Amino acid sequence: MPLLSSIDRHLFRVISIVTQLLLLSAVAAGFFQVVARFILHSPADWSEAWTRASLIWTVMLGISLSFRHGAMLSVELLHSFLRERNKRLLEHVILVIAVSFLGFLAWVGAQMTLRVRFQTMPSFDVSISWVYLSIPIGATLAIIGVVAFWAQGPRKPIVDDTVI
C-alpha cells in the first residue's frame, strides 16, 4: 500500500505540474498573439492553434486532478441523508458510474484519435491526433484518480457554515 500511495502522490504531482505549465504556455501564446496582431501588425499563425491545443490538454488533465481530489464526486445532499453503511454504498455507486462514463470516454476518444491521425493542425505540421489524444489520456488518468480517491475510504462531508 505505501508503494501505491507513493506512485499515486508522484503521478498526480507530475500531472499538476504539466497542467500548470500548459496553462502558462496558453496564456503566453495568447498574449503574444495580441501583441503581434495589434502592436506589431503581423499576427502569428501558430499561437492560436497552440493556445487551443494547450487549453484542451489543460482541461483533460485538470479533470483527472479534480477526480483525484473528489471535487467532482460530491453528492453531499444525498450523502448527508444516508446512514454510514449506505453512505459507503453510495460511494460505490458513484465509483461505478464515474468509471463507466470515463471508460466510455476513453474508448471513444481513442477511436477519434485513430480517425484523425492523418489530418494536420492548421499552421503546424503536426497531426491533430496529438490534441485528440488528450481525451483518452485524460479519461484514463481520471479513472485512476477516481479509484484512488475511492480507495482512501469514506470521507466526512465538508460543511460550510457561511451565513449569507
C-alpha positions in Angstrom: 0.0 0.0 0.0 2.8 2.5 0.7 4.2 1.9 -2.8 0.8 2.6 -4.4 0.4 5.7 -2.2 3.8 6.9 -3.4 3.0 6.3 -7.0 -0.3 8.0 -6.7 1.2 11.1 -5.0 4.0 11.4 -7.5 1.8 10.7 -10.6 -0.7 13.4 -9.7 2.1 15.8 -8.7 3.6 15.5 -12.2 0.1 15.8 -13.8 -0.4 19.0 -11.8 2.9 20.5 -12.9 2.3 19.6 -16.5 -1.2 21.1 -16.4 0.1 24.3 -14.8 2.9 24.6 -17.5 0.3 24.1 -20.3 -1.9 26.7 -18.9 1.0 29.1 -18.6 2.0 28.4 -22.2 -1.5 29.1 -23.4 -1.6 32.4 -21.6 1.8 33.3 -23.0 0.8 32.3 -26.6 -2.5 34.3 -26.3 -0.6 37.3 -25.0 1.9 37.0 -27.8 -0.9 36.8 -30.4 -2.5 40.0 -29.1 0.9 41.9 -29.1 1.7 40.5 -32.6 -1.7 41.4 -34.1 -2.4 44.8 -32.6 1.1 46.2 -31.9 3.3 44.6 -34.5 0.5 44.3 -37.1 1.8 40.9 -38.0 -0.3 38.2 -36.5 1.4 34.8 -35.8 -0.5 31.9 -37.2 0.8 29.3 -34.7 -0.2 31.0 -31.5 -4.0 30.4 -31.8 -3.5 26.7 -32.6 -1.1 26.3 -29.7 -3.4 28.1 -27.3 -6.4 26.0 -28.3 -4.4 22.7 -28.1 -2.8 23.5 -24.7 -6.1 24.6 -23.2 -7.7 21.3 -24.3 -4.8 19.3 -22.7 -5.1 21.5 -19.6 -8.8 20.7 -19.3 -8.4 17.0 -19.8 -5.5 16.7 -17.4 -7.3 19.0 -14.9 -10.3 16.7 -14.9 -8.1 13.9 -13.6 -6.8 16.1 -10.8 -10.4 17.1 -9.9 -11.5 13.4 -9.7 -8.4 12.6 -7.7 -9.4 15.1 -5.0 -13.1 14.2 -5.1 -14.1 17.6 -6.4 -16.4 16.2 -9.0 -17.8 13.3 -6.9 -19.7 15.1 -4.3 -23.3 14.3 -3.8 -23.3 16.0 -0.5 -27.1 16.5 -0.1 -27.9 12.8 -0.7 -24.8 11.8 1.2 -25.9 13.7 4.3 -29.3 12.0 4.4 -27.9 8.5 4.5 -26.6 6.3 7.3 -22.9 5.3 7.5 -23.4 1.9 5.8 -25.5 3.5 3.0 -23.0 6.3 2.5 -20.3 3.8 1.5 -22.8 2.1 -0.8 -23.5 5.5 -2.4 -19.7 5.9 -2.9 -19.6 2.5 -4.6 -22.4 3.5 -6.9 -20.7 6.8 -7.7 -17.5 4.9 -8.4 -19.2 2.5 -10.9 -21.0 5.3 -12.7 -17.8 7.5 -12.9 -15.5 4.7 -14.0 -18.1 3.5 -16.6 -18.5 7.0 -18.1 -14.8 7.7 -18.1 -14.0 4.3 -19.6 -16.5 5.0 -22.4 -15.0 8.5 -22.9 -11.5 7.0 -23.1 -12.7 4.4 -25.7 -14.5 7.0 -27.8 -11.5 9.3 -27.5 -9.1 6.6 -28.7 -11.4 5.9 -31.7 -11.4 9.6 -32.6 -7.7 9.8 -32.2 -7.2 7.0 -34.7 -9.7 8.5 -37.1 -8.0 11.9 -37.4 -4.3 10.7 -37.3 -3.8 11.7 -41.0 -5.1 15.3 -40.5 -2.6 18.0 -39.6 -3.2 21.0 -37.5 -3.6 24.3 -39.3 -0.4 26.3 -39.1 1.5 23.4 -37.6 2.9 20.4 -39.5 1.8 18.1 -36.7 -1.0 15.6 -36.7 -4.2 16.8 -34.9 -4.4 13.4 -33.3 -2.0 14.8 -30.7 -4.8 17.1 -29.5 -7.4 14.3 -29.6 -5.0 12.1 -27.6 -5.8 14.2 -24.6 -9.2 12.7 -24.4 -8.2 9.0 -23.8 -5.2 10.0 -21.7 -7.2 12.4 -19.5 -10.1 10.0 -19.1 -7.7 7.1 -18.2 -5.9 9.3 -15.6 -9.3 10.3 -14.3 -10.2 6.7 -13.8 -7.0 6.2 -11.8 -8.0 9.3 -9.8 -11.5 8.1 -9.1 -10.3 4.7 -7.9 -7.5 6.3 -5.8 -10.0 8.6 -4.1 -12.4 5.8 -3.5 -9.7 3.5 -2.1 -8.9 6.0 0.6 -12.2 5.1 2.2 -15.2 7.1 3.4 -15.0 10.8 3.7 -16.5 13.2 6.1 -18.8 15.7 4.4 -17.4 19.2 4.0 -19.8 21.5 5.9 -19.8 25.2 5.0 -21.0 27.4 7.9 -21.1 30.6 5.8 -24.0 32.8 6.7 -25.4 34.8 3.8 
